[in-house]
Amino acid sequence: MPIILSPETSCCRCIALAGQDVVLRNDGQSLEFEDLKGLQASSSDNLLFEERHTDICVLGMPQDTSLPEGFETTTLRNYYAEHGEEHVLPYFRAKALYEWLSKTRYCPKCGTRLEPSTNEEETSLVCPNCHNVIFPRIEPCIIVLVNRGNDILLALHRNRISKYYSCIAGFMEAGESAEQAVRREIMEETGITVCNIRYFGSQSWPFPSQLMLGFTAEYESGEIHIQESELQRAAWFPRNNCPATPPKGSIAYRLIHQSKY
């Protein structure tokens, strides 16, 4: 089934989001559709929608929404770390669709207001004027752990709120392969070259719409010279004696603590 905006009834899994956070009931019970309708009154800037084929009904609200008594929030990252990938997959889907729907209102070709598609086999928006079809956006990124003997390359990123040291990462550019993006991002941000690039795994990361493609690579040459607009610091650390790194629930954690080299 396609997306249904402002559903009147729902028997799907109900999910409420407040910006980057998941809204939960204080009593530990699962949200019901009446909970979503009640929460909807908390903010005039909200979006309620249903995607039948994935069995989710979602209420998206701004980060600073004041919730009524009986509800609390936790970050989606923390929720993922506590519950695991399979359980959180519907929440990631909900977050990605909410971001897409809230930012995709008008046809980029003719400017007409978009409408949910009636095509039963896809989730999309369609222009009633020029019939342009818009699908949910996914932005591919690479994230790579560079090894040099027993050391690994970690960086403190300038534009992130957390103070964790993490892997080098960045968006792929048009026309690039993932391996080319790995080489370019590492060179741009640290000034070193790498070899033996190996695929590690992937992860949906809907903040707002990334697909993270994880790799390992081996140091080849060069000295660290950071791109100051992107990084505060980058250095080699013993793998068994790292600074604070991202918590469980991210591909960065898996690369740093679980990958082999």
Order of alpha helices (4+ residues) and beta strands (2+ residues): beta-beta-beta-alpha-beta-beta-beta-alpha-alpha-beta-beta-beta-beta-beta-beta-beta-alpha-beta-beta-beta-alpha
